[in-house]
Amino acid sequence: MLHHYNTVKGYGEHEISIERSRFIAYVNRVETEEDAQEFIASIKKKHHDANHNCSAYMIGENNLIQKANDDGEPSGTAGVPMLEVLKKRDLKDTVVVVTRYFGGIKLGAGGLIRAYGRATSEGLNATGIVERRLMRVMKTKIDYTWLGKVENEVRSSHYLLKEIHYLDSVEVDVYVEEAAKHQFSDWMTELTNGQGDISEGNVEYLENPLAQ
């Protein structure tokens, strides 16, 4: 598993108009090529009357799956520039479909490349980009008398509080970088005077939105 990577927040769409042609970008996060193809098929079905439904996707930790489709536009003027935007932004597990309704004015090869690139880029911006960072969930069980102090200290630290479970005793779950889990254990042990029962939980991806 990658320590961190960038992808889209989820589903999104965005429309622009260039020389009376409508370009509608549809964006989604996918984990398999099958998911990407199903998404593309769903957009083609939705816009079966469109002139073109061009697509591109990049999937996998090492970007091993990369596909681009011009869907009737001149070769290399739609799917490829869309894929180039994904590559430039280093986005993984991302699929984009740009639907075009022709407005009567031909754009030429250069104009098409710019239009599909712009539609993709603005579609990604509208959807939002996130960084997924692999984190260890560290669990600390404490008596309720410690909750106030522990919660305040965690919230004011550089660690990120995931959630608090209110059971017979309290369990405080905190996201910690894998390399810092022993440092966290020492910190929490000192904080609770050794009264905290500290254990390692799952490894999970934590998502943070990135500025556009």
QUINORNOR-V38476 format. One record per backbone hydrogen bond with DSSP energy under -0.5 kcal/mol. CO is the residue of the C=O (numbers start at 1). NH is the residue of the N-H. Records with the same first field share a line. If there is no record, write none. Layout:
CO->NH  NH
//
This chain:
3->134
5->132
6->92
7->130
12->27
14->25
16->23
18->21
19->105
21->18
22->24  101
23->16  25
24->99
25->14
26->97
27->12
28->95
32->36
33->37
34->38
35->39
36->40
37->41
38->42
39->43
40->44
41->45
42->46
43->47
45->48
47->50
52->100
54->98
55->69
56->96
57->67
58->94
59->65
60->63
64->66
65->59
67->57
69->55
70->73
74->77
78->82
79->83
80->84
81->85
82->86
83->87
84->88
85->89
86->91
87->90
90->6
93->30
94->58
95->28
96->56
97->26  99
98->54
99->24
100->51  52  102
101->22
104->106
107->111
108->112
109->113
110->114
111->115
112->116
113->117
114->118
115->119
116->120
117->121
118->122
119->123
120->124
121->125
122->126
123->127
124->128
128->9
129->210
130->7  132
131->133  208
132->5
133->206
135->204
136->138  176
137->201
138->174
139->199
140->172
141->197
142->170
143->146
144->147
146->150
147->151
148->152
149->153
150->154
151->155
152->156
154->157
159->161
160->175
163->173
164->166
165->167  171
169->167
170->142  172
171->165  173
172->140
173->162  163
174->138
175->160
176->136
177->180
178->181
180->184
181->185
182->186
183->187
184->188
185->189
186->190
187->191
188->192
189->194
190->193
192->195
196->198
197->141
199->139
202->137  204
204->135  206
206->133
208->131
//
